[in-house]
Amino acid sequence: MDMNVIIKRTANTVSGAVLAVCLAAALLVPAHTRAAERLSNAQIVRNFNIIAFGNEYTRQRFERVRKWKRPITARIDGSPPAYFEDFVRQHLADISKLTGHPARLAYSERIRRAKRVPKGINAKSFNMFLLYYPMADMTGVVRKQLGTRMDPSLRRLKAGQSTCEAQVFKKGDEIRTAVILFPAYGDKTTLRACVVEELTQVMGLINDSNNVRPSIFNDESRYFELTGHDRLLLRILYDPRMTIGLPRRDAMRQAHTILNEIHPR
């Protein structure tokens, strides 16, 4: 399987107090009602091109649609606070509702102890792994499971260049597995922002760009929940006409058609 590194928001550059205020505002004011989101459909399609077909770390441009085909079955490893599991469960449900793609949290130590692991689940059932550990333990855990394949992510986390990191593993253009690293900061607001951004981007909206706004994909923005713009990008990507491996030129034509149907202006 090949892989793409997903580079994440350096939320540590924003104070906890500012994050809390911004998150509260995002929760109180529905994203789709904000004047800042009055983009034309042509601008939204342009942003889809940037986010779905780029990689901010390698600067590589991709020429085919990449997304999941199989249902997502996630597990949490480590000992996160209960609210972290709530964030993951809520956001997977939100993504699934938006895209129509099945996604669920099926395992954590808390779920296991409560005997709520769904029937039929075994070690081979999982294709999304959320690792929540103190940084002192993270390297050992990741290397035991993945060797050195996420060493660049570990270095960025240790250097304070990012607060959370993710990597997707593909077969061809089909995303088969995602691994997301959540250092145990103990900061509820930062964790919420990380969950929302990481779980959204591993769906196939892999790039970040400061030219895309209003969006969680903009590292300079203060959005910590999905904006209406971000929701449209997810809906475009998971429309049945946006098939895995579709050439970018054809995908852009489809994006215009899809958006004009779901977001007429």
C-alpha positions in Angstrom: 0.0 0.0 0.0 1.2 3.5 -0.7 0.6 6.4 1.7 0.1 10.1 2.0 1.2 12.2 5.0 -1.4 14.6 6.2 0.1 17.7 7.9 -2.0 19.3 10.5 -2.9 22.6 12.1 -0.3 23.9 14.5 -3.0 24.8 17.1 -0.4 25.2 19.8 0.3 28.6 18.3 -3.1 29.8 19.6 -3.7 30.3 23.2 -6.2 28.0 25.0 -8.3 31.0 25.9 -8.6 32.1 22.3 -9.3 28.6 21.2 -12.1 28.3 23.7 -13.7 31.6 22.7 -13.5 30.7 19.0 -14.9 27.2 19.6 -17.8 28.6 21.7 -18.6 31.1 18.9 -18.5 28.3 16.3 -21.0 26.2 18.4 -23.3 29.1 19.0 -23.5 30.5 15.4 -24.4 27.9 12.8 -21.6 27.9 10.2 -23.8 28.1 7.2 -25.4 31.4 8.4 -22.1 33.3 8.5 -21.7 36.1 5.9 -18.1 35.0 5.4 -19.3 31.8 3.7 -21.1 33.6 0.8 -18.8 32.0 -1.8 -19.8 31.4 -5.4 -20.0 27.9 -6.6 -17.0 28.5 -8.8 -15.0 29.5 -5.7 -16.1 26.4 -3.8 -15.1 24.1 -6.8 -11.8 25.9 -6.9 -11.3 25.1 -3.2 -12.3 21.5 -3.8 -9.5 21.3 -6.4 -7.0 22.6 -3.9 -8.0 20.5 -0.9 -8.8 17.1 -2.6 -5.9 17.0 -5.0 -3.0 18.5 -3.0 -0.6 17.7 -0.2 0.8 20.7 1.8 3.9 18.7 2.9 5.1 17.2 -0.3 3.6 20.0 -2.6 2.6 17.1 -4.8 -0.5 17.4 -6.9 -2.7 14.3 -7.4 -4.5 13.5 -10.6 -7.2 11.1 -9.4 -9.9 11.1 -6.7 -8.9 9.4 -3.5 -11.5 8.3 -0.9 -12.8 5.3 1.1 -14.8 2.5 -0.4 -15.2 0.2 2.6 -17.1 1.2 5.7 -15.0 2.8 8.4 -14.6 1.0 11.7 -12.5 2.9 14.2 -10.8 2.0 17.4 -9.2 4.1 20.1 -6.0 2.9 21.8 -4.8 4.4 25.0 -6.6 5.9 27.9 -8.4 9.1 26.7 -11.0 11.0 28.8 -14.6 10.1 28.1 -15.2 13.4 26.3 -12.6 12.4 23.7 -14.6 9.3 22.8 -17.7 11.4 22.7 -16.0 13.8 20.2 -14.9 10.9 18.0 -18.3 9.2 18.1 -20.2 12.5 17.3 -17.9 13.5 14.5 -17.9 10.1 12.8 -21.7 10.2 13.0 -21.7 13.7 11.5 -19.4 12.6 8.6 -21.4 9.6 7.9 -24.6 11.6 7.8 -23.0 14.2 5.4 -21.4 11.7 3.1 -23.6 8.6 3.3 -20.4 6.6 4.0 -20.7 4.3 7.0 -18.3 5.3 9.8 -18.4 4.2 13.5 -16.4 3.9 16.6 -16.4 0.2 17.6 -13.7 -0.2 20.2 -12.0 1.5 23.1 -11.0 0.2 26.5 -14.1 2.0 27.9 -16.3 0.3 25.4 -14.7 -3.1 26.1 -15.1 -2.8 29.9 -18.8 -1.8 29.4 -19.2 -4.9 27.1 -20.5 -2.7 24.3 -18.1 -4.0 21.5 -20.4 -4.8 18.6 -20.9 -8.5 17.7 -18.6 -9.8 15.0 -15.8 -7.3 15.7 -12.3 -8.7 15.7 -8.8 -7.4 15.3 -9.1 -7.5 11.5 -12.3 -5.4 11.5 -10.6 -2.0 12.1 -9.3 0.3 9.5 -9.1 3.6 11.4 -6.8 3.7 14.4 -6.8 6.6 16.9 -3.8 6.6 19.2 -4.1 8.6 22.3 -0.9 8.5 24.4 1.5 10.8 26.2 4.3 11.9 23.9 6.7 10.0 26.0 5.0 6.7 25.0 3.8 7.6 21.5 7.0 6.8 19.6 7.3 3.3 21.1 3.6 2.6 20.4 3.7 3.9 16.8 7.0 2.2 15.9 5.7 -1.1 17.3 2.7 -1.0 15.0 4.1 0.8 11.9 7.9 0.7 12.1 9.4 4.1 11.0 6.6 5.1 8.6 5.3 7.8 10.8 8.6 9.1 12.1 8.2 12.5 10.3 4.8 12.9 12.1 6.5 12.0 15.5 9.2 14.6 14.9 6.7 17.4 14.2 4.8 16.5 17.3 7.9 16.5 19.5 9.1 19.8 18.0 5.7 21.4 18.7 5.1 22.0 15.0 1.7 20.4 15.2 -0.7 19.2 17.8 -2.0 16.0 16.1 -1.0 14.1 13.0 -2.5 11.6 10.6 -1.6 9.3 7.7 -3.7 7.5 5.2 -2.6 4.2 3.5 -4.1 3.5 0.1 -4.3 0.7 -2.4 -4.3 2.5 -5.7 -6.6 5.5 -5.1 -8.8 3.7 -2.5 -8.1 4.8 1.1 -7.9 1.5 3.1 -6.5 2.6 6.5 -6.0 5.8 8.5 -3.8 6.2 11.6 -4.2 9.4 13.7 -1.9 10.4 16.6 -3.4 12.4 19.5 -0.9 13.3 22.1 -2.4 13.3 25.6 -2.4 17.1 26.2 -5.3 17.2 28.5 -6.7 20.2 26.7 -10.4 19.6 25.8 -10.6 22.4 23.2 -7.4 21.3 21.4 -8.6 17.7 21.3 -12.0 18.8 19.9 -10.3 20.8 17.1 -7.9 17.9 16.4 -10.7 15.3 16.2 -12.8 17.5 13.8 -9.9 18.3 11.4 -8.1 15.0 11.4 -11.2 12.8 11.0 -12.5 15.0 8.2 -9.2 15.1 6.3 -8.6 11.4 6.3 -11.8 11.1 4.4 -9.8 12.2 1.4 -9.8 16.0 1.8 -6.1 15.8 2.5 -4.6 19.2 1.8 -4.4 22.4 3.9 -4.2 25.8 2.3 -4.3 29.4 3.6 -6.0 30.3 0.3 -9.1 28.3 1.2 -11.6 30.0 3.5 -13.7 29.9 5.5 -12.5 26.4 6.4 -10.8 24.1 9.0 -8.4 23.4 6.1 -6.9 26.8 6.5 -4.1 26.8 9.2 -4.5 30.6 9.7 -8.2 30.4 10.3 -10.0 30.2 13.7 -12.5 27.7 12.7 -12.6 24.6 14.9 -15.8 23.0 13.6 -16.8 22.2 10.1 -18.0 25.2 8.2 -20.8 25.1 5.7 -18.1 25.3 3.0 -16.3 22.2 4.4 -19.6 20.3 4.5 -20.1 21.0 0.8 -16.6 19.7 0.0 -17.4 16.4 1.8 -20.7 16.1 0.0 -19.0 16.6 -3.3 -16.3 14.1 -2.6 -18.7 11.4 -1.6 -21.3 11.9 -4.2 -21.6 8.5 -6.1 -20.5 10.2 -9.3 -17.2 11.1 -7.8 -15.7 7.7 -8.2 -12.4 6.4 -6.8 -9.7 7.0 -9.3 -11.7 9.5 -11.4 -9.2 11.7 -13.3 -9.0 15.2 -11.8 -10.2 16.9 -15.0 -13.3 14.8 -15.0 -13.7 15.2 -11.3 -13.8 19.0 -11.6 -16.6 18.8 -14.2 -18.5 16.5 -11.9 -17.9 18.8 -8.9 -19.5 21.7 -10.8 -22.5 19.5 -11.7 -22.9 18.1 -8.1 -22.5 21.5 -6.5 -25.1 23.2 -8.8 -27.6 20.5 -7.7 -26.9 20.5 -4.0 -26.1 24.2 -3.6 -28.0 26.2 -6.3 -27.4 29.9 -6.5 
